[in-house]
Structures are given as C-alpha cells and as structure tokens.
C-alpha cells in the first residue's frame, strides 16, 4: 500500500464515535480481561506524544515526510486514546491524559528502545537510524491493527467492536506510511538492511514494552494472541516483504522471549 502524505493530512480526522450509544455498556459491560487490555491500549495511544518528543531530536526530524506525518500521527493517536478512555469511563475506570503524560514524559523512544540503544545506537548514523525508525514503526502499527481487529472479533460487542474497527482502519494508514518509507530506505542502503535486520530480529518487542510493566505486556499479548500462530505468521510475512528482511520472524521471536505460547 503506497502512501500519499498530502492526502493523509487533508483527510486526517478524529476517530468517529459520536454515533455509538455508549449507554449500552450499562447492560452489556465488558469483562475484566478485556478492560485490562483496553486500558493498556489507551495508555499506549496517549503515550504517543512522548514518542514524538524523543523522535524530534533524532535524524528523523530532518526528514520532511517523517516530520509531516508524525504531526498528524500524534493527533490521530491522541484521539484514539480519548475514545478508549470513554469506554473505560463507562466501567468506572478513569484515565487522565495529562496525568499519564506527566508520569511518563521521561520514558518515550529512548527508554522503550533501551536495548537497541545499548547494542547498536552507537553504530547508527543519519539515514540508517531513519530506516530503523520506519521499520520499527511499521511493526508497531501492524501489531496495533491486528490487536484492535482481534479484540473486536473476540468481544463481538455492539459498541466496542465497531469502535475498534474504526481505530484499526485509521492505523492501516500509519502502516502504509511506515512501510513505504522503510522500503525506500532499505532499497537505498545495504548497510541499513543489515542494521535493521539485526535490530528487529534481536531487540523488537510488542508495542507498549518499555513503558508498561512486563506483566501487562504479557497479559495483553497473551489475551489477544496466545495460540494464534497464524496471526503472528501473517504479521511476520508483512515484515518479510521489505527489502533485505526475508525470513525474519520478529513477532515469533518476541512472543517466544515473553514466554507466550503461539
């Protein structure tokens, strides 16, 4: 899927949920496991502004396309968090964006990618870092789309399911941006291919890792994908289509490291 930045900017809008009757949750409440996973997703969406802050001091901020995209990306992710927080509020779970941001402002990209920083950051320079950023972002967004669709199907709820499908649909455009940019940069540099392959194969973790307790990461990923090897294989195949990344199994590797049976 190619990506048109101008079209993305022109059509970027908050995810729609005003037409959904949230009072339905009073008679059809969500179970505890689903709420726990939704809280995780909400926190991740709200945390995007912290990622953006840290990315603005990397070589990515000098890339016109990346800078333009990240502005709109941050906006859309914030509204995803707002929508999910309203679902949680219907169940007595209050998520305050400003409070979350204050607590986690010191985390962001550098913290979430601590292992990456220790192992290869000193060897990354210029456009090679941007290639890592783009492929890492593609993997995160691919997993987000899969997670929203999976939870939508699992719950089959008259309000939650359509909301999650709408969020997932917006996330597919984020996937398109990252994969388009990643493909271009990998095609342009064999060195970038080697670095990205090393980093993604050994270091990538599911989105939310590094800012959430590992117990929460395990719960959410297990809740959604335990025993779903077919889903993981589909995600790996999407990454394998990028230049120089054939045969890479980042999702299988990451779930194995977490001890989640596929």
Backbone as a ProteinNet text record, in pm:
[ID]
protein_1_A
[PRIMARY]
XXXXXXXXXXXXXXXXXXXXXXXXXXXXXXXXXXXXXXXXXXXXXXXXXXXXXXXXXXXXXXXXXXXXXXXXXXXXXXXXXXXXXXXXXXXXXXXXXXXXXXXXXXXXXXXXXXXXXXXXXXXXXXXXXXXXXXXXXXXXXXXXXXXXXXXXXXXXXXXXXXXXXXXXXXXXXXXXXXXXXXXXXXXXXXXXXXXXXXXXXXXXXXXXXXXXXXXXXXXXXXXXXXXXXXXXXXXXXXXXXXXXXXXXXXXXXXXXXXXXXX
[TERTIARY]
85.1	0	89.5	78.5	157.3	97.4	170.9	124.4	133	24.8	16.9	5.6	114.4	116.7	17.3	6.1	-86.4	-230.7	-265	-399.9	-424.7	-322.3	-333.9	-361.8	-287.3	-305.5	-443.9	-490	-619.3	-737	-719.9	-833	-820.7	-716.1	-697.1	-801.9	-879.5	-984.2	-985.7	-1039.9	-1054.5	-1141.2	-1109.9	-1191.5	-1334.6	-1430.5	-1570.6	-1630.9	-1699.3	-1770.8	-1898.2	-1928.5	-2046.6	-2176.8	-2174.9	-2296.1	-2315	-2217.6	-2225.4	-2290.4	-2378.3	-2451.8	-2374	-2295.3	-2210.9	-2292.4	-2419.9	-2501.8	-2525.7	-2497.6	-2513.1	-2422.2	-2311.1	-2218.4	-2282.1	-2388.5	-2456.6	-2524.9	-2575.4	-2644.2	-2556.3	-2452.1	-2359.6	-2216	-2178.6	-2043.4	-1936.9	-1814.4	-1702	-1644.9	-1585	-1525.1	-1391.7	-1341	-1220.1	-1097.5	-1082.3	-966	-967.1	-1083.7	-1095.9	-1066.9	-1116.9	-1092	-943.3	-877.8	-733.8	-656.8	-696.9	-631.4	-662.8	-786.8	-824.5	-747.9	-727.5	-650.6	-508.5	-450.2	-315.7	-314.3	-411.8	-418.7	-436.3	-520.2	-543.6	-415.5	-342.8	-217.1	-117.2	-108.8	-15.4	-51	-179.1	-220.8	-188.8	-218	-189.3	-38.8	39.6	183.8	254.5	182.5	245	314.7	259.9	323	462	485.3	618.5	715.1	665.9	748.1	784.7	686	709.3	815	806.7	904.5	1045.6	1066.7	1200.3	1247.2	1154.6	1192.5	1236.2	1189.1	1223.5	1369.4	1443	1585.8	1670.8	1608.4	1680.8	1690.5	1768.7	1777.3	1643.1	1542.6	1411.9	1346.9	1376.2	1307.7	1350.7	1465.7	1513.1	1449.4	1375.5	1308.2	1171	1148.9	1024.8	901.9	905	789	763.1	870.8	854.9	798.7	850.6	803.2	656.6	617.6	478	385.4	427.5	344.7	328.7	439.9	434.4	342.8	329.6	237.9	94.6	52.4	-84.2	-101.9	1.1	0.6	-24.3	46.6	31	-113.1	-169.4	-307.1	-405.9	-391.5	-484.8	-472.7	-350	-331.1	-391	-379.2	-439.9	-590.5	-655	-799.4	-838	-749.5	-774.9	-778	-682	-678.6	-802.8	-848.8	-969.8	-1090.9	-1103.4	-1217.3	-1214	-1095.8	-1084.3	-1106.5	-1063.2	-1082.5	-1231.2	-1311.1	-1454.5	-1519.8	-1469.7	-1519.3	-1485.6	-1361.6	-1318.4	-1398.1	-1426.2	-1502.5	-1641.3	-1698.5	-1828.9	-1824.1	-1702.9	-1684.4	-1617.5	-1618.1	-1562.9	-1411.6	-1347.3	-1200.8	-1165	-1104.4	-1072.4	-927.2	-908	-773.7	-756.5	-665.8	-642.7	-516.6	-531.6	-418.6	-305.7	-337.6	-233.5	-156.4	-227.2	-160.7	-66.9	-112.7	-28.9	94.9	75	187.4	291.1	245	336.8	420	356.1	425.6	525.2	497.2	575.6	659	661.6	731.3	880.7	934.2	1076.4	1103.2	999.4	1018	1041.3	937.2	948.1	1038.7	1080.9	1156.9	1286.1	1364.4	1494.2	1480.8	1375.9	1355.9	1299.7	1199.5	1137.8	1237.3	1336.2	1436	1569.3	1564	1686.2	1782.4	1738	1827.2	1884.7	1803.7	1851.8	1963.3	1942.7	2042	2173.1	2168	2288.8	2364.1	2289.6	2354.4	2399.4	2319.3	2354.7	2347.5	2291.9	2273.6	2404.4	2513.4	2641	2689.4	2635.3	2676.2	2581.3	2472.2	2375.8	2409	2389.4	2415	2320.9	2268.6	2189.3	2075.1	2074.2	1962.2	1947.5	2053.6	2040.2	1949.6	1957.3	1865.9	1722.9	1703.5	1569.2	1510.2	1592.1	1544	1495	1569.6	1527.9	1396.5	1389.7	1267.6	1147.8	1161.3	1048.9	1004.8	1098.3	1062.1	1007.6	1067.2	1016	871.7	850	715.6	617	661.5	574.7	533.3	628.7	597.9	500.2	522.3	431.2	289.2	278.4	145.4	76.9	154.5	97.4	38.5	112.9	64.1	-56.7	-60.7	-175	-301.5	-289.4	-404.7	-454.8	-362.3	-400.1	-466.1	-414.3	-468.8	-611	-633.4	-767.4	-867.2	-827.7	-918.6	-945.9	-843.1	-858.9	-953.5	-934.8	-1021.5	-1164.5	-1179.1	-1311.4	-1384	-1313.5	-1373.9	-1401.3	-1310.8	-1326.9	-1448.7	-1470.5	-1579.1	-1712.9	-1708.4	-1831.3	-1937	-1893.2	-1979	-2040	-2168.8	-2234.5	-2176.6	-2103.5	-2041.7	-1889.6	-1829.6	-1684.1	-1630.5	-1690.8	-1638.2	-1631.8	-1739	-1726.8	-1626.3	-1615.8	-1517.2	-1375.7	-1345.9	-1212.2	-1182.7	-1282.5	-1262.2	-1228.7	-1291.3	-1263.7	-1122.2	-1081.5	-944.6	-845.5	-872	-783.4	-772.4	-881.8	-880.3	-788.9	-793.1	-701.2	-557	-535.7	-399.8	-341.1	-426.5	-372.5	-301.2	-343.3	-274.1	-137.7	-127	3.1	97.1	41.7	119.5	172	84.8	123	238.3	233.8	343.9	475.2	475.3	599.8	656.6	570.9	622.2	674.6	606.4	654.6	790.3	804.7	931.5	1039.8	1003.4	1101	1152.2	1061.8	1101.4	1199.6	1170.2	1257.9	1397.9	1406.2	1536.7	1614.4	1544.2	1612.4	1664	1587.8	1632.1	1756.1	1767.3	1876.9	2006.4	2003	2122.6	2130.6	2232.2	2253.5	2293.6	2365.1	2403.8	2279.8	2181.8	2057.8	1985.7	1987.1	1923.2	1984.7	2116.8	2185.6	2154.2	2155.7	2129.8	1985.8	1892.6	1751.9	1725.1	1783.8	1764	1814.4	1929.9	1987	1899.1	1860	1781.5	1643.9	1575.5	1439.9	1437.7	1536.2	1538.9	1570.3	1653.4	1700.8	1638.2	1587.6	1550.4	1402.7	1336	1197.6	1108.9	1023.2	924.6	788	680.7	547	528.8	450.7	426.3	373	427.4	392.9	503	591.1	704.1	794.5	847	935.8	864.3	736.4	662.3	558.9	528.5	434.9	510.1	460.2	520	513.6	618.2	621.2	500.9	451.3	333.9	213.6	202.5	91.9	110.7	234.6	263.2	226.7	269.1	239.7	89	19.6	-124.7	-193.1	-166.8	-236.8	-202.5	-73.8	-34.3	-84.6	-85	-138.3	-288.8	-356.9	-502.1	-543.2	-467.9	-506.6	-451.8	-328.2	-261.8	-211.1	-227.9	-182.2	-253	-175.5	-231.2	-271.4	-234.7	-271.5	-147.5	-83.2	38.5	11.2	-110.8	-144.8	-139.7	-183.6	-179.7	-35.8	47.8	187.8	258.2	228.7	291.4	251.5	125.3	79.7	156.5	176.4	249.7	395.5	455.9	595.4	609.5	513.9	520.1	512.3	438.9	432.1	568.9	638.2	771.7	870.2	857.4	949.1	945	838	827.3	917.4	967.1	1055.3	1193.9	1262.7	1393.1	1494	1552.8	1657.7	1608.5	1476.5	1423	1353.6	1379.6	1317.4	1359.3	1264	1290.6	1291.4	1278.1	1282.3	1150.7	1160	1040	1038.6	1019.1	1028.7	915	795.3	681.3	693.4	729.2	752.2	861.9	970.7	1083.2	1041.1	969.4	931	836.7	741.4	646.5	715.7	812.7	887.9	966.9	1027.2	1103.7	1013.6	887.7	793.4	733.5	758	704.2	557.1	509	368.7	359.2	286	276.5	199.5	261.1	196.8	116
-118.7	0	124.8	206.4	328.8	432.4	541.7	641.1	779.6	855	992.2	1084.8	1154.1	1237.7	1352.3	1414.2	1526.2	1480.5	1367.5	1315.5	1278.7	1222	1186.5	1310.4	1417.8	1540.7	1601.3	1594.8	1654.6	1576.9	1447.8	1363	1315.6	1358.6	1315.7	1380.7	1299.1	1348	1260.5	1310.9	1226.8	1105.9	994.2	875.5	905.2	863.2	894.5	794.6	843.9	754.1	817.5	940.3	1009.7	936.5	857.5	786.1	655.2	618	493.5	520.8	434.8	452.4	388.8	470.3	419	372.2	409.4	363.1	212.3	153.3	8.2	-66.7	-3.4	-69	-93.6	-20.2	-39.3	-175.4	-219.5	-350.1	-460.1	-418.9	-515.8	-474.6	-481.7	-438.9	-535.8	-485.1	-566.7	-645	-759.4	-841.4	-783	-831.4	-776.2	-787.1	-901.2	-918.4	-818.4	-799.7	-704.1	-562.7	-526.3	-392.7	-370.9	-473.6	-463.2	-439.5	-509.7	-490.8	-353.5	-307.4	-175.2	-65	-82.5	17.5	25.7	-87.5	-92.5	-16.8	-46.5	18	168.8	209.5	351.4	421.3	359.9	418	431.4	329.7	332.8	446.7	461.4	567.5	706.1	726.1	854.5	881.4	774.5	789.1	836.5	840.5	876.3	1010.5	1105.8	1238.7	1231.9	1137.2	1121.4	1063.3	968.1	915.3	1027.2	1108.2	1216.4	1312.7	1346.3	1437.6	1386	1256.8	1199.8	1183.5	1156.3	1140.3	1272.1	1382.5	1512.6	1550.4	1474.6	1501	1395.7	1311.5	1212	1259.7	1189.9	1228	1228.7	1160.4	1155	1292.1	1381.5	1510.6	1595.8	1562.3	1638.2	1589.8	1481.3	1427.4	1493.8	1563.2	1638.7	1548.9	1434.8	1345.4	1292.4	1252.8	1198.4	1303.4	1424.5	1530.4	1562.6	1570	1598.5	1487.9	1365	1251.7	1246.3	1262.1	1245.3	1347	1464.4	1564.5	1513.7	1461.1	1410.9	1278.7	1195.9	1066.4	1087.8	1184.6	1214.5	1255.4	1334.7	1382.6	1266.7	1179	1067.4	971.1	945.6	853.8	911.4	1042.2	1105.8	1081.5	1097.5	1078.1	932.8	841.4	700.6	680.6	743.1	735	794.6	906.5	970	877.3	813.2	723.8	605.5	545.9	430.3	470.8	590.5	636	651.5	685.8	699.7	563.3	461.9	326.2	284.3	310	273.6	349.7	476.5	558	499.5	436.4	372.7	256.2	211	99.6	145.9	277.7	331.8	341	330.9	339.2	474.2	560.4	695.4	700.4	742.8	758.3	905.2	971.5	1113.8	1133	1191.9	1208.9	1290.2	1403.1	1489.1	1419.2	1341.4	1268.1	1161.6	1090.5	988.1	1050.5	1161.1	1226.9	1273.9	1329.2	1377.9	1264.4	1148.7	1035	971.1	980.2	902.1	986.6	1115.4	1202.4	1169.5	1104	1068.3	934.8	869	739.5	761.8	745	771.3	676	719.6	635.4	582.2	670.2	625.8	519.3	527.8	428.9	300.1	313.1	194.9	115.2	184.2	116.7	107.3	92.7	82.3	-21.8	-145.9	-248.2	-210.1	-146.1	-101.4	-0.7	94.5	199	139.9	40.4	-20	-101.3	-169.7	-263.5	-203.8	-111.5	-64.7	86.1	161.1	303.3	373.9	333.4	399.2	376.9	274.1	244.1	301.9	358.5	414.5	560.8	600	739.3	779.5	900.1	956.6	869.6	842.7	773	630.5	569.1	432.9	431	533.2	540	555.7	637.2	659.5	528.8	444.1	314.6	229.1	228.7	153.8	209.4	341.3	406.4	364.9	365.3	336.2	190.1	98.7	-42.7	-76.1	-17.3	-37.2	14.3	132.2	188.7	101.9	46.5	-41.5	-163.1	-222.6	-340	-303.9	-189.4	-145.5	-125.4	-59	-30.2	-155.9	-246.8	-373.5	-450.2	-451.3	-523.3	-452.6	-318.5	-244.1	-276.1	-276.9	-310	-450.1	-544.3	-683.1	-693	-618.7	-624	-568.3	-454.3	-396.3	-487.7	-542.9	-632.1	-759.9	-810.5	-933	-909.8	-799.1	-771.4	-744.1	-679.6	-655.5	-786.8	-882	-1011.8	-1091.8	-1085.1	-1161	-1115.8	-985.2	-932.6	-933.7	-909.3	-903	-818.7	-699.5	-609.6	-504.2	-469.7	-376.4	-235.1	-197	-64	-73.9	-159.2	-168.1	-217.4	-318.9	-378	-278.8	-203.6	-105.5	5.3	44.8	146.3	96.6	-25.7	-80.8	-97.2	-133.1	-145.5	-10.4	94.9	229.5	273.9	244.2	277.6	199.4	70.7	-13.7	39.2	87.9	139.5	261	349.2	463.2	417.1	314.8	264.9	205.4	155.7	99.2	205.9	330	436.7	464.3	444.7	458.8	347.8	227	115.4	150.3	207.6	240.4	339	439.8	536.8	469.8	399.6	340	237.3	155.1	53.7	117.7	221.7	292.1	354.1	423.7	487.5	383.4	278.3	174.7	108.2	78.2	14.1	101.2	228.8	319.9	324	328	341.9	211.2	100.6	-28.5	-54.3	-15.1	-31.3	51.9	163.6	256.1	221.1	127.8	103.5	-40.6	-112.6	-248	-243.6	-137.3	-122.6	-109.3	-33.1	-16.3	-150.2	-229.4	-360.7	-447	-445.8	-528	-480.3	-348.9	-293.8	-320.2	-294.9	-315.4	-462.7	-549.2	-692.6	-734.5	-684.2	-716.1	-664.5	-538.2	-475.1	-539.9	-553.7	-606.7	-753	-829.7	-971	-996.7	-911.7	-937.8	-849.6	-734.6	-635.1	-598.1	-603.4	-554.6	-628.6	-549.8	-604.7	-546.9	-611	-559	-415.2	-340.5	-201.5	-192	-98.1	-83.7	-132.4	-217.5	-265.3	-147.4	-146.9	-38.8	69.9	92.1	191.6	125.4	-0.9	-76.3	-187.6	-227.6	-341.4	-464	-546.5	-665.1	-755.5	-755.9	-837.7	-794.4	-662.5	-611.7	-646.7	-637.5	-673.9	-820.5	-906	-1048.5	-1074.7	-1004.6	-1025.8	-990.8	-871.3	-823.8	-909.4	-935.2	-1014.5	-1158.5	-1211.5	-1345.4	-1349.7	-1248	-1238.7	-1236.2	-1163	-1144.6	-1250.5	-1297.1	-1377.1	-1514.6	-1551.1	-1684.4	-1790.6	-1882.3	-1987.4	-1942.8	-1819.2	-1765.1	-1754.3	-1865.8	-1866	-1815.2	-1837.9	-1791	-1639.5	-1571.3	-1425.1	-1374.8	-1438.9	-1397.4	-1419.1	-1530.4	-1559.9	-1457.3	-1414.3	-1312	-1181.5	-1146	-1022.7	-1034.2	-1149.3	-1169	-1161.9	-1217.1	-1215	-1073.6	-986.2	-846.1	-780.3	-808.9	-751.8	-812.9	-941.5	-1011.7	-959	-887.9	-832.8	-712.1	-654.4	-539	-583.8	-501	-538.5	-580.4	-698.7	-746	-809.8	-820.1	-874	-1008.9	-1074.7	-1204	-1305.2	-1387.3	-1491.4	-1443.9	-1313.4	-1259.3	-1290	-1333.6	-1368.4	-1289.1	-1159	-1074	-1098	-1125.5	-1146.6	-1280.6	-1382.8	-1512.8	-1502.3	-1433.1	-1418.1	-1344.1	-1233.4	-1150.4	-1224.6	-1297.9	-1372	-1486.7	-1549.2	-1656	-1601.7	-1482.7	-1423	-1388.8	-1353.7	-1322.9	-1448.3	-1562.5	-1687.3	-1707.3	-1644.4	-1658.7	-1767.3	-1873.5	-1982.3	-1940.7	-1966	-1932.5	-2049.1
0	0	0	-105.7	-112.4	-17.4	1.8	98.2	37.2	45.8	-4.1	116.5	149.3	269	260.8	144.2	129.8	153.3	96	115.2	260.9	324.3	465.3	549.6	524.5	601.5	577.4	453	418.8	477.6	493.8	537.5	681.9	751.8	890.5	981	1048.4	1138.7	1263.4	1374.2	1493.4	1462.6	1525.3	1504.3	1548.8	1468.6	1495.5	1593.1	1695.3	1786.6	1841.4	1796.4	1848	1815	1709.5	1670	1746.6	1827.7	1904.6	2040.3	2081.4	2207	2322.2	2391.6	2498.9	2619.6	2626.1	2738	2731	2615.1	2600.1	2697.1	2734	2826.9	2964.4	2995.1	3123.1	3129	3016.7	3012.2	2954.4	2880.6	2823.3	2855.5	2984	3024.1	2973.5	2968.3	2923.5	3040.8	3012.5	3117	3160.9	3272.3	3333.9	3243.5	3175.5	3088	2972.8	2915.1	2804.6	2851.2	2967.9	3021.4	3049.2	3096.3	3122.9	2993.4	2888.3	2759.3	2701.3	2718.4	2669.3	2740.9	2871.7	2946.6	2893.2	2861.2	2803.1	2670.1	2585.7	2454.9	2468.7	2562.4	2585.5	2628.8	2720.7	2767	2653.4	2569.3	2456.3	2360.8	2330.9	2239.3	2297.3	2423	2486.3	2494.8	2498.3	2515.9	2388.9	2277.9	2150.4	2155.2	2228.1	2233.8	2293.6	2384.6	2441.8	2339	2258.4	2149.7	2053.3	2019.3	1924.1	1976.2	2102.2	2161.2	2144.5	2171.6	2162.9	2019	1928.1	1788.3	1726.3	1781.7	1725.8	1747.9	1828.2	1846	1775.4	1693.8	1615.6	1471	1387.4	1245.8	1174.7	1228.3	1163.1	1151.2	1246	1243.9	1125.4	1064.6	949.5	819.6	827	708.8	695.5	584.2	567.7	577.2	509.3	510.8	650.6	720.2	855	950.2	940.6	1028.2	1004.9	879.4	846.8	892.9	870.1	910.3	1061.6	1134.6	1279.4	1346.4	1286.3	1341.7	1340	1224.6	1211.9	1286.1	1283.9	1355	1504	1561.5	1703.4	1733.8	1645.6	1664	1659.9	1561.9	1549.6	1667.7	1711	1823.1	1951.4	1969	2086.2	2087.1	1972	1966	1985.2	1946.4	1976.9	2128.5	2195.9	2341.9	2404.5	2349.7	2401.1	2387.9	2272.8	2250.6	2346.2	2362.1	2451.7	2596.9	2633.2	2771	2803.4	2704.2	2725.8	2748.8	2680.4	2703.9	2846.5	2887	3021.7	3127.1	3099	3194.6	3219.1	3117.8	3133.3	3232.2	3261.6	3355.7	3485.5	3508	3631.7	3634.7	3519.2	3510.6	3448.9	3528.6	3483	3436.1	3311.5	3255.2	3220	3287.5	3266.1	3183.2	3064.3	2972.6	3033.5	3093.5	3149.4	3260.9	3341.9	3449.3	3392.4	3291.2	3228.8	3166.9	3098.1	3032.1	3133.1	3244.6	3347.4	3406.5	3425.2	3485.1	3389.9	3258.7	3162.7	3067.5	3090.3	2997.1	2986.5	3089.5	3087	3018.2	2972.8	2906.2	2757.3	2676.6	2534.3	2460.1	2342.6	2248.1	2307.8	2370.7	2420.4	2527.5	2611.2	2715.3	2657.5	2571.7	2512.3	2430.7	2374.3	2292.8	2366.9	2500	2578.3	2525.9	2502.3	2448.4	2313.1	2229	2099.3	2116.4	2207.4	2230.3	2275.1	2364.9	2418.9	2315	2227.6	2137.5	2005.3	1948.6	1815.5	1794.2	1887.8	1863.2	1830.4	1894.9	1868.9	1726.2	1661.1	1524	1419.3	1465.8	1372.3	1343.2	1218	1182.3	1070.7	1079.9	973.1	927	796.7	735.1	782.3	831.5	883.7	1006.2	1089	1202.9	1153.7	1051.3	999.7	948.3	887.3	838.5	955.2	1065	1183.7	1236.8	1246.7	1295.3	1211.5	1079.8	991.7	1000.7	1002.8	1010.2	1149.2	1251.3	1388.2	1397	1339	1339.5	1263	1150.9	1072.6	1154.1	1225.1	1307.9	1419.2	1482.9	1589.4	1537	1422.7	1369.5	1316.7	1257.7	1213.7	1331.8	1442.2	1559.9	1621	1612.7	1665.7	1586.4	1454	1370.4	1403.5	1412.6	1442.9	1579.8	1676.9	1813.3	1817.8	1753.5	1753.6	1683.4	1571.5	1498.6	1576.8	1641.3	1719	1837	1910.1	2025.2	1979.8	1866.2	1811.1	1785	1725.8	1695.7	1822.4	1919	2042.4	2122.5	2128.4	2210.6	2137.6	2007.6	1927.8	1999.1	2041.5	2118.7	2026.6	2043.2	1951.3	1949.9	2053.5	2057.3	2045.7	2126.5	2125.9	1991.5	1936.1	1812.7	1696.5	1667.7	1559	1589.5	1716.5	1752.5	1724.8	1766.3	1744.4	1595.9	1517.3	1372.5	1310.3	1360.5	1308.4	1343.6	1465.3	1505.5	1420.4	1402.7	1321.9	1179.6	1123.8	987.7	976.5	1076.4	1074.5	1089	1170.8	1190.8	1062.9	972.6	848.5	766.2	777.1	704.5	766.8	895.8	960.9	913.5	900.1	846.8	708	624.4	487.7	484.2	571	574.2	611.6	722.5	771.2	674.3	614.6	522.1	393.7	345	225.9	250.6	362.2	396.2	423.6	495.1	524.9	399.1	306.2	181.3	103.8	94.5	20.5	80.3	210.8	276.5	275.3	282.3	274.9	133.9	33.5	-104.9	-134.7	-66.8	-93.6	-22.2	73.1	154.6	203.4	160.1	210.8	357.8	396.5	537.1	624.2	576.8	651.9	664.6	558.7	564.1	673.7	681.9	782.2	923.8	942.7	1075.8	1118.5	1027.3	1059	1088	1009.1	1030.2	1168.4	1207.4	1337.8	1450.6	1440.8	1547.1	1560.2	1448.9	1454.8	1498.6	1455.2	1490.1	1635.9	1694.8	1831	1938.3	1899.3	2000.1	2000.8	1885	1880.9	1980.4	2045.9	2139.6	2105.1	2147.5	2116.9	2164.2	2089.9	2123.7	2267	2342.2	2483.6	2574.4	2521.5	2601.9	2634.8	2756.1	2796.6	2873.4	2843.5	2920.7	3010.7	2984.5	3066.6	3138.1	3253	3322.3	3232.4	3241	3155	3180.8	3304.1	3334.8	3252.3	3228.6	3148.3	3001.5	2955.4	2816.4	2793.7	2885.1	2872.6	2876.2	2965.7	2975.3	2844.1	2793.4	2674.5	2553.2	2533.6	2417.5	2429.1	2550.9	2571.2	2552	2605.1	2591.1	2444.5	2364.3	2224.7	2129.8	2157.3	2055	2099	2225	2267.2	2183.7	2129.3	2046.2	1907.2	1871.3	1739.5	1650.9	1629.2	1547.6	1406.8	1358.4	1224	1215.7	1322.7	1325.6	1327.3	1408	1415.4	1282.7	1217.2	1088.3	982.6	985.8	891.4	911.6	1038	1067.9	1024	1051.3	1010	857.9	786.8	640.7	586.4	655.2	611.5	623.6	731.9	752	653.3	627.1	537.8	394.7	358.2	223.3	202.3	311.9	300	253.3	175.6	119.3	225.7	205.5	295	422.6	440.9	566.1	546.5	434.7	408.4	515.2	556.3	655.5	799.2	821.4	957.3	1029.6	1153.9	1231.6	1361.5	1349.8	1469.1	1566.4	1516.4	1605.6	1677.6	1605.1	1667.6	1773.5	1740.2	1833.4	1959.5	1940.5	2053.9	2147.6	2092	2175.2	2246.6	2182.2	2245.5	2363.7	2346.8	2456.9	2574.8	2546	2653.1	2716.4	2653.5	2707.5	2677.1	2568.5	2530.3	2423.5	2450.3	2353.5	2228.8	2114.1	1988.3	1935.9
[MASK]
++++++++++++++++++++++++++++++++++++++++++++++++++++++++++++++++++++++++++++++++++++++++++++++++++++++++++++++++++++++++++++++++++++++++++++++++++++++++++++++++++++++++++++++++++++++++++++++++++++++++++++++++++++++++++++++++++++++++++++++++++++++++++++++++++++++

